[in-house]
Amino acid sequence: MRPVWTPARKALVAAAAVSGLALFYVGVFQIGWVERLACPAFGSGCESVALSRFSWPFGLADGLLGAAFCGIVCALAQLPGRNAGIALVALAAVWLVLNAAGVVQMARLGAFCFWCVVAAALSIPIFALSIASAREEPARGGGGEQPG
């Protein structure tokens, strides 16, 4: 059974992919693969945030963890079925909470990361689109066709 590529599902994958790419960029800076982190609108805030203590949960670069999380959301969005939809909504809810916590931490630090703010802003439509995708009725084959 293949996924039904509705507009909501396409937008969900696009938003999660953009969020994941933004965080991957932060992550490769955090592990030293990129020397400088461009920071539109926030000056040196991106590097300050990326190198802060709260950006290394469990000793891991949170940019790479976030990129992986977004990849999982993209993968789940391609799976049909009710259980996949429930898992997608649950992960999107966790993603929204994690990003809200990140924004609070940036505010406490007094510095903001453009890429992290983009990911945080996209977590809202990711959550809404995951709900819309989970509610969508899957396409049904006519004439008693077996899924293949």
Backbone torsions as a table, in degrees:
resi	resn	phi	psi	omega
1	MET	NA	126.6	-178.9
2	ARG	-97.6	154.7	179.2
3	PRO	-69.4	154.6	175.5
4	VAL	-92.7	116.4	-176.6
5	TRP	-87.7	79.0	177.1
6	THR	-79.2	165.0	176.0
7	PRO	-56.5	-38.8	179.5
8	ALA	-64.4	-42.1	-179.6
9	ARG	-67.4	-40.2	177.2
10	LYS	-62.7	-44.5	179.8
11	ALA	-65.4	-37.8	177.5
12	LEU	-60.8	-49.0	179.9
13	VAL	-64.1	-40.1	179.3
14	ALA	-63.7	-45.5	-179.7
15	ALA	-64.8	-42.6	178.9
16	ALA	-66.4	-36.5	179.0
17	ALA	-67.1	-43.8	177.9
18	VAL	-62.7	-44.4	178.1
19	SER	-60.7	-45.3	179.7
20	GLY	-62.9	-40.6	178.6
21	LEU	-66.3	-40.6	177.7
22	ALA	-60.8	-44.4	-178.9
23	LEU	-73.4	-30.1	175.5
24	PHE	-62.9	-40.3	177.1
25	TYR	-59.6	-45.1	177.1
26	VAL	-62.8	-43.0	-178.2
27	GLY	-62.6	-40.8	179.4
28	VAL	-69.4	-27.4	171.5
29	PHE	-68.4	-44.8	-176.8
30	GLN	-59.5	-34.3	-178.7
31	ILE	-94.7	4.8	172.8
32	GLY	89.7	10.0	178.6
33	TRP	-79.8	-20.3	175.7
34	VAL	-123.2	130.9	-174.6
35	GLU	-74.3	-41.0	-178.1
36	ARG	-126.2	148.9	179.2
37	LEU	-111.3	113.9	177.5
38	ALA	-62.9	142.2	-176.2
39	CYS	-140.8	78.4	177.4
40	PRO	-59.5	134.5	173.6
41	ALA	77.9	-16.9	-176.3
42	PHE	-125.0	15.7	176.8
43	GLY	58.7	-119.5	-179.3
44	SER	-94.9	10.6	-177.9
45	GLY	-60.3	-35.5	-178.0
46	CYS	-60.6	-46.9	-179.2
47	GLU	-68.1	-38.7	177.8
48	SER	-60.1	-44.6	179.8
49	VAL	-68.4	-46.7	-176.7
50	ALA	-62.3	-28.5	-178.2
51	LEU	-98.6	-0.5	-178.2
52	SER	-72.1	160.9	-178.8
53	ARG	-58.7	-40.9	-176.5
54	PHE	-70.8	-11.4	179.6
55	SER	-87.2	7.9	-178.8
56	TRP	-129.6	60.5	179.4
57	PRO	-64.6	135.6	-179.9
58	PHE	58.2	22.2	-179.4
59	GLY	75.5	14.7	-178.8
60	LEU	-113.4	146.1	178.4
61	ALA	-65.6	119.1	-177.2
62	ASP	-67.0	-24.0	175.7
63	GLY	-62.1	-43.0	178.9
64	LEU	-71.8	-36.7	176.0
65	LEU	-62.6	-43.0	178.6
66	GLY	-64.7	-40.2	177.9
67	ALA	-63.1	-41.1	177.8
68	ALA	-64.9	-41.5	178.4
69	PHE	-59.1	-44.7	178.9
70	CYS	-64.4	-36.0	176.5
71	GLY	-63.2	-39.0	177.5
72	ILE	-65.5	-40.3	176.8
73	VAL	-61.0	-44.3	178.3
74	CYS	-61.3	-41.8	179.8
75	ALA	-66.3	-45.0	179.6
76	LEU	-62.9	-33.8	-179.8
77	ALA	-64.5	-17.0	-179.6
78	GLN	-91.9	-6.4	-179.2
79	LEU	-91.9	133.1	177.1
80	PRO	-82.5	164.5	172.5
81	GLY	107.6	158.1	-176.9
82	ARG	-65.3	-43.0	-178.3
83	ASN	-63.2	-39.9	177.6
84	ALA	-64.8	-39.0	177.9
85	GLY	-64.1	-41.2	178.3
86	ILE	-65.2	-44.3	178.7
87	ALA	-62.5	-39.6	179.6
88	LEU	-63.0	-45.2	178.4
89	VAL	-63.9	-42.3	179.8
90	ALA	-63.2	-45.5	178.7
91	LEU	-64.5	-40.1	179.0
92	ALA	-64.8	-35.8	177.2
93	ALA	-66.2	-44.0	177.2
94	VAL	-61.4	-41.9	179.9
95	TRP	-61.2	-41.2	178.2
96	LEU	-62.8	-45.0	-179.7
97	VAL	-65.9	-43.9	179.1
98	LEU	-61.1	-40.5	179.1
99	ASN	-70.0	-37.2	176.1
100	ALA	-62.6	-42.1	177.3
101	ALA	-63.0	-37.9	177.7
102	GLY	-63.5	-40.6	178.2
103	VAL	-65.0	-40.1	177.1
104	VAL	-62.0	-43.6	179.6
105	GLN	-63.9	-39.9	177.4
106	MET	-63.7	-40.7	178.9
107	ALA	-62.9	-41.3	177.7
108	ARG	-64.0	-36.9	178.6
109	LEU	-70.7	-28.2	-178.0
110	GLY	83.5	18.7	178.5
111	ALA	-141.3	147.2	-179.7
112	PHE	-125.5	146.5	177.6
113	CYS	-106.7	120.6	-179.8
114	PHE	-53.4	-47.5	-175.4
115	TRP	-66.3	-36.6	178.1
116	CYS	-71.4	-37.1	177.2
117	VAL	-66.8	-39.0	175.9
118	VAL	-59.8	-47.8	179.3
119	ALA	-61.4	-41.5	179.3
120	ALA	-64.2	-43.8	179.2
121	ALA	-63.7	-39.1	-179.7
122	LEU	-72.8	-17.3	179.7
123	SER	-66.6	-24.4	178.6
124	ILE	-69.8	-54.2	176.7
125	PRO	-66.9	-29.2	176.6
126	ILE	-60.6	-44.6	178.4
127	PHE	-63.4	-48.7	-179.0
128	ALA	-62.3	-42.1	-179.4
129	LEU	-70.5	-29.6	176.8
130	SER	-67.4	-38.4	176.5
131	ILE	-64.5	-46.1	179.2
132	ALA	-61.3	-41.3	-180.0
133	SER	-66.5	-38.9	-179.5
134	ALA	-68.6	-29.0	-178.8
135	ARG	-82.2	-19.2	-175.8
136	GLU	-65.9	138.4	179.4
137	GLU	-74.9	126.6	178.1
138	PRO	-66.1	150.7	178.3
139	ALA	-66.3	139.9	179.3
140	ARG	-110.6	136.1	176.1
141	GLY	-78.0	145.8	178.9
142	GLY	-91.1	160.0	172.0
143	GLY	70.0	28.2	175.6
144	GLY	68.6	27.7	179.3
145	GLU	-64.7	143.1	176.0
146	GLN	-91.1	139.2	176.5
147	PRO	-62.9	142.8	-176.3
148	GLY	-135.4	NA	NA
